């Protein structure tokens, strides 16, 4: 299959979206799986909607999110803040996190 590019959300995907953003903790087994993909040569890109509802966006949440990913020991290539917010995302290539991290 070769090198793949994984686009991964953060909240409720690698950490539980509970409480303030700065207090969130990762699911360690998911971090381990992502790091293994990275070590296997795959491209890891995180994206998040953090700050879209409040209007703070990347200027506010960027440093916080990068510091979290570093503290959690997650290996990645890029981080994007998507300019949209919603409750349901439909994509022909999507996998629900609970299925992916089984």
N, CA, C and O atoms as CSV, one atom per row, in Angstrom:
chain,resi,resn,atom,element,x,y,z
A,1,UNK,N,N,0.823,-1.188,0.000
A,1,UNK,CA,C,0.000,0.000,0.000
A,1,UNK,C,C,0.866,1.251,0.000
A,1,UNK,O,O,0.419,2.296,-0.473
A,2,UNK,N,N,2.075,1.181,0.508
A,2,UNK,CA,C,2.955,2.337,0.478
A,2,UNK,C,C,2.688,3.333,1.595
A,2,UNK,O,O,1.944,3.065,2.538
A,3,UNK,N,N,3.317,4.481,1.456
A,3,UNK,CA,C,3.177,5.545,2.452
A,3,UNK,C,C,1.777,6.148,2.340
A,3,UNK,O,O,1.305,6.457,1.246
A,4,UNK,N,N,1.127,6.309,3.490
A,4,UNK,CA,C,-0.218,6.890,3.532
A,4,UNK,C,C,-0.167,8.199,4.309
A,4,UNK,O,O,0.704,8.407,5.154
A,5,UNK,N,N,-1.110,9.067,4.006
A,5,UNK,CA,C,-1.262,10.326,4.731
A,5,UNK,C,C,-2.497,10.202,5.618
A,5,UNK,O,O,-3.608,10.005,5.127
A,6,UNK,N,N,-2.291,10.319,6.921
A,6,UNK,CA,C,-3.374,10.223,7.898
A,6,UNK,C,C,-3.734,11.621,8.384
A,6,UNK,O,O,-2.880,12.354,8.883
A,7,UNK,N,N,-5.001,11.985,8.236
A,7,UNK,CA,C,-5.527,13.261,8.711
A,7,UNK,C,C,-6.345,12.922,9.958
A,7,UNK,O,O,-7.339,12.201,9.871
A,8,UNK,N,N,-5.932,13.435,11.108
A,8,UNK,CA,C,-6.511,13.002,12.381
A,8,UNK,C,C,-6.990,14.194,13.195
A,8,UNK,O,O,-6.244,15.149,13.414
A,9,UNK,N,N,-8.233,14.133,13.638
A,9,UNK,CA,C,-8.781,15.138,14.538
A,9,UNK,C,C,-8.159,14.919,15.927
A,9,UNK,O,O,-7.550,13.880,16.182
A,10,UNK,N,N,-8.316,15.895,16.808
A,10,UNK,CA,C,-7.710,15.785,18.141
A,10,UNK,C,C,-8.751,15.445,19.203
A,10,UNK,O,O,-8.699,14.369,19.798
A,11,UNK,N,N,-9.692,16.350,19.444
A,11,UNK,CA,C,-10.662,16.163,20.527
A,11,UNK,C,C,-11.645,15.045,20.196
A,11,UNK,O,O,-12.216,14.993,19.107
A,12,UNK,N,N,-11.825,14.154,21.169
A,12,UNK,CA,C,-12.652,12.949,21.044
A,12,UNK,C,C,-12.107,11.967,20.018
A,12,UNK,O,O,-12.812,11.057,19.583
A,13,UNK,N,N,-10.850,12.156,19.635
A,13,UNK,CA,C,-10.183,11.215,18.738
A,13,UNK,C,C,-8.917,10.691,19.396
A,13,UNK,O,O,-8.720,9.478,19.474
A,14,UNK,N,N,-8.046,11.593,19.875
A,14,UNK,CA,C,-6.876,11.121,20.619
A,14,UNK,C,C,-6.928,11.560,22.080
A,14,UNK,O,O,-6.099,11.140,22.887
A,15,UNK,N,N,-7.910,12.411,22.421
A,15,UNK,CA,C,-8.135,12.785,23.823
A,15,UNK,C,C,-9.634,12.988,24.027
A,15,UNK,O,O,-10.364,13.324,23.095
A,16,UNK,N,N,-10.069,12.778,25.247
A,16,UNK,CA,C,-11.490,12.967,25.558
A,16,UNK,C,C,-11.786,14.455,25.646
A,16,UNK,O,O,-11.090,15.199,26.337
A,17,UNK,N,N,-12.830,14.880,24.937
A,17,UNK,CA,C,-13.225,16.289,24.952
A,17,UNK,C,C,-14.055,16.536,26.200
A,17,UNK,O,O,-15.286,16.511,26.175
A,18,UNK,N,N,-13.342,16.776,27.287
A,18,UNK,CA,C,-13.985,16.941,28.579
A,18,UNK,C,C,-13.243,18.021,29.351
A,18,UNK,O,O,-12.025,17.937,29.508
A,19,UNK,N,N,-13.944,19.017,29.827
A,19,UNK,CA,C,-13.319,20.093,30.570
A,19,UNK,C,C,-12.576,21.055,29.661
A,19,UNK,O,O,-12.664,20.960,28.437
A,20,UNK,N,N,-11.846,21.981,30.264
A,20,UNK,CA,C,-11.100,22.967,29.477
A,20,UNK,C,C,-10.044,22.301,28.591
A,20,UNK,O,O,-9.474,21.270,28.950
A,21,UNK,N,N,-9.800,22.898,27.449
A,21,UNK,CA,C,-8.828,22.352,26.495
A,21,UNK,C,C,-7.483,22.098,27.166
A,21,UNK,O,O,-6.863,21.062,26.925
A,22,UNK,N,N,-7.027,23.011,27.992
A,22,UNK,CA,C,-5.687,22.879,28.575
A,22,UNK,C,C,-5.559,21.712,29.545
A,22,UNK,O,O,-4.444,21.307,29.874
A,23,UNK,N,N,-6.685,21.160,30.010
A,23,UNK,CA,C,-6.646,20.052,30.967
A,23,UNK,C,C,-6.879,18.691,30.333
A,23,UNK,O,O,-6.893,17.687,31.045
A,24,UNK,N,N,-7.058,18.623,29.041
A,24,UNK,CA,C,-7.373,17.348,28.398
A,24,UNK,C,C,-6.176,16.412,28.394
A,24,UNK,O,O,-5.024,16.830,28.277
A,25,UNK,N,N,-6.494,15.125,28.527
A,25,UNK,CA,C,-5.456,14.104,28.572
A,25,UNK,C,C,-5.649,13.122,27.417
A,25,UNK,O,O,-6.782,12.829,27.037
A,26,UNK,N,N,-4.558,12.615,26.862
A,26,UNK,CA,C,-4.660,11.715,25.718
A,26,UNK,C,C,-5.011,10.289,26.133
A,26,UNK,O,O,-4.817,9.882,27.278
A,27,UNK,N,N,-5.528,9.555,25.168
A,27,UNK,CA,C,-5.629,8.110,25.306
A,27,UNK,C,C,-4.273,7.572,24.853
A,27,UNK,O,O,-3.930,7.660,23.674
A,28,UNK,N,N,-3.522,7.029,25.767
A,28,UNK,CA,C,-2.142,6.627,25.481
A,28,UNK,C,C,-2.045,5.555,24.400
A,28,UNK,O,O,-1.102,5.563,23.609
A,29,UNK,N,N,-3.001,4.637,24.356
A,29,UNK,CA,C,-2.948,3.600,23.327
A,29,UNK,C,C,-3.107,4.197,21.937
A,29,UNK,O,O,-2.536,3.686,20.974
A,30,UNK,N,N,-3.875,5.270,21.823
A,30,UNK,CA,C,-4.059,5.923,20.530
A,30,UNK,C,C,-2.798,6.685,20.124
A,30,UNK,O,O,-2.411,6.685,18.955
A,31,UNK,N,N,-2.172,7.324,21.086
A,31,UNK,CA,C,-0.899,8.012,20.811
A,31,UNK,C,C,0.129,6.993,20.333
A,31,UNK,O,O,0.867,7.254,19.384
A,32,UNK,N,N,0.180,5.837,20.983
A,32,UNK,CA,C,1.124,4.795,20.582
A,32,UNK,C,C,0.877,4.335,19.152
A,32,UNK,O,O,1.827,4.134,18.395
A,33,UNK,N,N,-0.386,4.168,18.776
A,33,UNK,CA,C,-0.699,3.732,17.411
A,33,UNK,C,C,-0.291,4.798,16.393
A,33,UNK,O,O,0.282,4.479,15.351
A,34,UNK,N,N,-0.584,6.052,16.696
A,34,UNK,CA,C,-0.194,7.143,15.795
A,34,UNK,C,C,1.324,7.198,15.664
A,34,UNK,O,O,1.848,7.346,14.560
A,35,UNK,N,N,2.025,7.079,16.779
A,35,UNK,CA,C,3.489,7.109,16.738
A,35,UNK,C,C,4.059,5.939,15.932
A,35,UNK,O,O,5.077,6.084,15.256
A,36,UNK,N,N,3.405,4.790,16.006
A,36,UNK,CA,C,3.858,3.648,15.211
A,36,UNK,C,C,3.669,3.925,13.722
A,36,UNK,O,O,4.536,3.595,12.913
A,37,UNK,N,N,2.542,4.529,13.360
A,37,UNK,CA,C,2.321,4.905,11.959
A,37,UNK,C,C,3.403,5.877,11.492
A,37,UNK,O,O,3.948,5.736,10.398
A,38,UNK,N,N,3.705,6.860,12.331
A,38,UNK,CA,C,4.753,7.843,12.026
A,38,UNK,C,C,6.100,7.123,11.838
A,38,UNK,O,O,6.811,7.358,10.861
A,39,UNK,N,N,6.432,6.250,12.785
A,39,UNK,CA,C,7.700,5.519,12.719
A,39,UNK,C,C,7.782,4.613,11.490
A,39,UNK,O,O,8.869,4.339,10.982
A,40,UNK,N,N,6.632,4.156,11.025
A,40,UNK,CA,C,6.577,3.316,9.824
A,40,UNK,C,C,6.693,4.138,8.541
A,40,UNK,O,O,6.676,3.585,7.441
A,41,UNK,N,N,6.812,5.468,8.686
A,41,UNK,CA,C,7.022,6.321,7.530
A,41,UNK,C,C,5.791,7.024,6.986
A,41,UNK,O,O,5.875,7.736,5.985
A,42,UNK,N,N,4.651,6.832,7.636
A,42,UNK,CA,C,3.432,7.485,7.164
A,42,UNK,C,C,3.414,8.959,7.579
A,42,UNK,O,O,4.109,9.359,8.513
A,43,UNK,N,N,2.629,9.743,6.887
A,43,UNK,CA,C,2.494,11.175,7.157
A,43,UNK,C,C,1.328,11.364,8.122
A,43,UNK,O,O,0.227,10.868,7.883
A,44,UNK,N,N,1.579,12.084,9.214
A,44,UNK,CA,C,0.557,12.334,10.232
A,44,UNK,C,C,0.246,13.828,10.254
A,44,UNK,O,O,1.125,14.654,10.497
A,45,UNK,N,N,-1.016,14.158,9.996
A,45,UNK,CA,C,-1.471,15.550,10.020
A,45,UNK,C,C,-2.655,15.639,10.969
A,45,UNK,O,O,-3.649,14.932,10.807
A,46,UNK,N,N,-2.539,16.503,11.949
A,46,UNK,CA,C,-3.653,16.746,12.864
A,46,UNK,C,C,-4.425,17.965,12.412
A,46,UNK,O,O,-3.870,18.903,11.839
A,47,UNK,N,N,-5.731,17.930,12.684
A,47,UNK,CA,C,-6.559,19.111,12.456
A,47,UNK,C,C,-7.523,19.228,13.620
A,47,UNK,O,O,-7.853,18.241,14.277
A,48,UNK,N,N,-7.966,20.440,13.862
A,48,UNK,CA,C,-8.871,20.690,14.970
A,48,UNK,C,C,-9.735,21.908,14.681
A,48,UNK,O,O,-9.347,22.802,13.930
A,49,UNK,N,N,-10.903,21.922,15.288
A,49,UNK,CA,C,-11.810,23.071,15.190
A,49,UNK,C,C,-11.719,23.928,16.447
A,49,UNK,O,O,-12.557,24.804,16.664
A,50,UNK,N,N,-10.720,23.685,17.264
A,50,UNK,CA,C,-10.581,24.458,18.507
A,50,UNK,C,C,-10.590,25.957,18.207
A,50,UNK,O,O,-9.842,26.443,17.358
A,51,UNK,N,N,-11.432,26.658,18.906
A,51,UNK,CA,C,-11.496,28.104,18.773
A,51,UNK,C,C,-12.461,28.614,17.727
A,51,UNK,O,O,-12.686,29.821,17.638
A,52,UNK,N,N,-13.039,27.725,16.931
A,52,UNK,CA,C,-13.951,28.200,15.902
A,52,UNK,C,C,-15.240,28.771,16.474
A,52,UNK,O,O,-15.751,29.768,15.964
A,53,UNK,N,N,-15.769,28.159,17.519
A,53,UNK,CA,C,-16.993,28.687,18.127
A,53,UNK,C,C,-16.723,29.991,18.867
A,53,UNK,O,O,-17.534,30.915,18.808
A,54,UNK,N,N,-15.600,30.073,19.559
A,54,UNK,CA,C,-15.285,31.265,20.347
A,54,UNK,C,C,-14.685,32.377,19.494
A,54,UNK,O,O,-14.644,33.534,19.911
A,55,UNK,N,N,-14.224,32.021,18.303
A,55,UNK,CA,C,-13.595,33.011,17.435
A,55,UNK,C,C,-12.121,33.226,17.739
A,55,UNK,O,O,-11.484,34.075,17.114
A,56,UNK,N,N,-11.570,32.484,18.674
A,56,UNK,CA,C,-10.159,32.647,19.035
A,56,UNK,C,C,-9.224,32.001,18.030
A,56,UNK,O,O,-8.159,32.547,17.741
A,57,UNK,N,N,-9.596,30.863,17.497
A,57,UNK,CA,C,-8.851,30.204,16.436
A,57,UNK,C,C,-7.414,29.870,16.756
A,57,UNK,O,O,-7.028,29.695,17.912
A,58,UNK,N,N,-6.629,29.785,15.687
A,58,UNK,CA,C,-5.252,29.313,15.791
A,58,UNK,C,C,-4.352,30.246,16.587
A,58,UNK,O,O,-3.439,29.779,17.268
A,59,UNK,N,N,-4.585,31.540,16.519
A,59,UNK,CA,C,-3.732,32.468,17.267
A,59,UNK,C,C,-3.738,32.153,18.761
A,59,UNK,O,O,-2.705,32.253,19.422
A,60,UNK,N,N,-4.888,31.776,19.286
A,60,UNK,CA,C,-5.013,31.462,20.703
A,60,UNK,C,C,-4.710,29.984,20.974
A,60,UNK,O,O,-3.909,29.651,21.847
A,61,UNK,N,N,-5.365,29.108,20.210
A,61,UNK,CA,C,-5.263,27.678,20.484
A,61,UNK,C,C,-4.043,27.006,19.863
A,61,UNK,O,O,-3.687,25.900,20.269
A,62,UNK,N,N,-3.406,27.630,18.910
A,62,UNK,CA,C,-2.233,27.031,18.277
A,62,UNK,C,C,-1.135,26.688,19.263
A,62,UNK,O,O,-0.715,25.533,19.330
A,63,UNK,N,N,-0.652,27.667,20.036
A,63,UNK,CA,C,0.408,27.354,21.007
A,63,UNK,C,C,-0.017,26.327,22.057
A,63,UNK,O,O,0.779,25.474,22.451
A,64,UNK,N,N,-1.263,26.406,22.507
A,64,UNK,CA,C,-1.771,25.451,23.502
A,64,UNK,C,C,-1.775,24.044,22.921
A,64,UNK,O,O,-1.324,23.095,23.563
A,65,UNK,N,N,-2.287,23.919,21.706
A,65,UNK,CA,C,-2.424,22.604,21.074
A,65,UNK,C,C,-1.063,22.005,20.753
A,65,UNK,O,O,-0.843,20.814,20.975
A,66,UNK,N,N,-0.153,22.811,20.235
A,66,UNK,CA,C,1.193,22.306,19.939
A,66,UNK,C,C,1.890,21.840,21.216
A,66,UNK,O,O,2.556,20.805,21.223
A,67,UNK,N,N,1.734,22.603,22.290
A,67,UNK,CA,C,2.336,22.218,23.571
A,67,UNK,C,C,1.731,20.913,24.082
A,67,UNK,O,O,2.447,20.069,24.622
A,68,UNK,N,N,0.420,20.739,23.917
A,68,UNK,CA,C,-0.216,19.485,24.335
A,68,UNK,C,C,0.330,18.307,23.548
A,68,UNK,O,O,0.733,17.298,24.127
A,69,UNK,N,N,0.342,18.435,22.242
A,69,UNK,CA,C,0.831,17.327,21.416
A,69,UNK,C,C,2.258,16.963,21.789
A,69,UNK,O,O,2.605,15.783,21.844
A,70,UNK,N,N,3.079,17.957,22.044
A,70,UNK,CA,C,4.460,17.704,22.468
A,70,UNK,C,C,4.499,17.013,23.829
A,70,UNK,O,O,5.238,16.046,24.017
A,71,UNK,N,N,3.703,17.510,24.779
A,71,UNK,CA,C,3.675,16.924,26.126
A,71,UNK,C,C,3.148,15.492,26.095
A,71,UNK,O,O,3.581,14.654,26.886
A,72,UNK,N,N,2.225,15.211,25.194
A,72,UNK,CA,C,1.662,13.871,25.082
A,72,UNK,C,C,2.610,12.923,24.343
A,72,UNK,O,O,2.387,11.712,24.323
A,73,UNK,N,N,3.657,13.467,23.741
A,73,UNK,CA,C,4.616,12.640,23.019
A,73,UNK,C,C,4.125,12.169,21.664
A,73,UNK,O,O,4.588,11.148,21.155
A,74,UNK,N,N,3.187,12.905,21.072
A,74,UNK,CA,C,2.640,12.512,19.773
A,74,UNK,C,C,3.576,12.972,18.657
A,74,UNK,O,O,4.009,14.123,18.626
A,75,UNK,N,N,3.875,12.063,17.755
A,75,UNK,CA,C,4.715,12.401,16.597
A,75,UNK,C,C,3.792,12.807,15.445
A,75,UNK,O,O,2.804,12.130,15.160
A,76,UNK,N,N,4.124,13.910,14.796
A,76,UNK,CA,C,3.290,14.371,13.688
A,76,UNK,C,C,4.096,15.285,12.782
A,76,UNK,O,O,5.168,15.765,13.148
A,77,UNK,N,N,3.562,15.513,11.604
A,77,UNK,CA,C,4.225,16.362,10.618
A,77,UNK,C,C,3.633,17.769,10.577
A,77,UNK,O,O,4.366,18.752,10.473
A,78,UNK,N,N,2.302,17.862,10.660
A,78,UNK,CA,C,1.655,19.163,10.537
A,78,UNK,C,C,0.422,19.230,11.430
A,78,UNK,O,O,-0.140,18.208,11.825
A,79,UNK,N,N,0.015,20.464,11.739
A,79,UNK,CA,C,-1.200,20.725,12.511
A,79,UNK,C,C,-1.962,21.831,11.811
A,79,UNK,O,O,-1.407,22.886,11.506
A,80,UNK,N,N,-3.246,21.582,11.556
A,80,UNK,CA,C,-4.104,22.580,10.905
A,80,UNK,C,C,-5.313,22.878,11.777
A,80,UNK,O,O,-5.826,22.014,12.488
A,81,UNK,N,N,-5.738,24.096,11.700
A,81,UNK,CA,C,-6.972,24.513,12.337
A,81,UNK,C,C,-7.978,24.745,11.225
A,81,UNK,O,O,-7.843,25.683,10.439
A,82,UNK,N,N,-8.987,23.888,11.163
A,82,UNK,CA,C,-9.936,23.987,10.065
A,82,UNK,C,C,-10.865,25.178,10.280
A,82,UNK,O,O,-11.253,25.467,11.412
A,83,UNK,N,N,-11.215,25.857,9.216
A,83,UNK,CA,C,-12.023,27.078,9.344
A,83,UNK,C,C,-13.514,26.827,9.352
A,83,UNK,O,O,-14.280,27.666,8.879
A,84,UNK,N,N,-13.947,25.687,9.880
A,84,UNK,CA,C,-15.369,25.396,9.939
A,84,UNK,C,C,-15.671,24.631,11.207
A,84,UNK,O,O,-14.775,24.076,11.842
A,85,UNK,N,N,-16.915,24.607,11.562
A,85,UNK,CA,C,-17.347,23.914,12.760
A,85,UNK,C,C,-18.642,23.195,12.424
A,85,UNK,O,O,-19.452,23.714,11.656
A,86,UNK,N,N,-18.846,22.045,12.967
A,86,UNK,CA,C,-20.062,21.298,12.707
A,86,UNK,C,C,-20.196,20.161,13.686
A,86,UNK,O,O,-19.334,19.950,14.539
A,87,UNK,N,N,-21.270,19.439,13.559
A,87,UNK,CA,C,-21.517,18.312,14.452
A,87,UNK,C,C,-21.342,16.970,13.761
A,87,UNK,O,O,-21.032,15.976,14.417
A,88,UNK,N,N,-21.534,16.926,12.448
A,88,UNK,CA,C,-21.398,15.685,11.701
A,88,UNK,C,C,-20.548,15.965,10.471
A,88,UNK,O,O,-20.826,16.901,9.722
A,89,UNK,N,N,-19.525,15.167,10.262
A,89,UNK,CA,C,-18.677,15.303,9.097
A,89,UNK,C,C,-18.826,14.033,8.264
A,89,UNK,O,O,-18.653,12.920,8.762
A,90,UNK,N,N,-19.144,14.219,7.017
A,90,UNK,CA,C,-19.330,13.093,6.114
A,90,UNK,C,C,-18.220,13.139,5.080
A,90,UNK,O,O,-18.014,14.153,4.412
A,91,UNK,N,N,-17.517,12.039,4.960
A,91,UNK,CA,C,-16.382,11.980,4.059
A,91,UNK,C,C,-16.259,10.554,3.559
A,91,UNK,O,O,-16.434,9.606,4.324
A,92,UNK,N,N,-15.960,10.399,2.289
A,92,UNK,CA,C,-15.866,9.055,1.735
A,92,UNK,C,C,-14.649,8.290,2.236
A,92,UNK,O,O,-14.556,7.082,2.022
A,93,UNK,N,N,-13.725,8.958,2.888
A,93,UNK,CA,C,-12.528,8.291,3.384
A,93,UNK,C,C,-12.462,8.245,4.904
A,93,UNK,O,O,-11.418,7.894,5.456
A,94,UNK,N,N,-13.520,8.579,5.582
A,94,UNK,CA,C,-13.433,8.687,7.039
A,94,UNK,C,C,-13.577,7.335,7.730
A,94,UNK,O,O,-14.203,6.404,7.223
A,95,UNK,N,N,-12.975,7.275,8.899
A,95,UNK,CA,C,-13.071,6.121,9.783
A,95,UNK,C,C,-13.376,6.673,11.169
A,95,UNK,O,O,-12.718,7.609,11.624
A,96,UNK,N,N,-14.353,6.111,11.831
A,96,UNK,CA,C,-14.676,6.555,13.186
A,96,UNK,C,C,-13.518,6.192,14.111
A,96,UNK,O,O,-12.984,5.087,14.014
A,97,UNK,N,N,-13.115,7.105,15.013
A,97,UNK,CA,C,-11.956,6.828,15.868
A,97,UNK,C,C,-12.049,5.523,16.652
A,97,UNK,O,O,-11.049,4.820,16.799
A,98,UNK,N,N,-13.250,5.187,17.161
A,98,UNK,CA,C,-13.366,3.953,17.937
A,98,UNK,C,C,-13.074,2.719,17.081
A,98,UNK,O,O,-12.562,1.722,17.590
A,99,UNK,N,N,-13.389,2.778,15.812
A,99,UNK,CA,C,-13.086,1.663,14.919
A,99,UNK,C,C,-11.601,1.625,14.578
A,99,UNK,O,O,-10.991,0.556,14.571
A,100,UNK,N,N,-11.020,2.780,14.297
A,100,UNK,CA,C,-9.603,2.850,13.887
A,100,UNK,C,C,-8.677,2.401,15.009
A,100,UNK,O,O,-7.698,1.695,14.767
A,101,UNK,N,N,-8.987,2.811,16.241
A,101,UNK,CA,C,-8.080,2.535,17.350
A,101,UNK,C,C,-8.406,1.237,18.090
A,101,UNK,O,O,-7.937,1.041,19.211
A,102,UNK,N,N,-9.201,0.348,17.487
A,102,UNK,CA,C,-9.493,-0.953,18.108
A,102,UNK,C,C,-8.228,-1.760,18.234
A,102,UNK,O,O,-8.260,-2.885,18.732
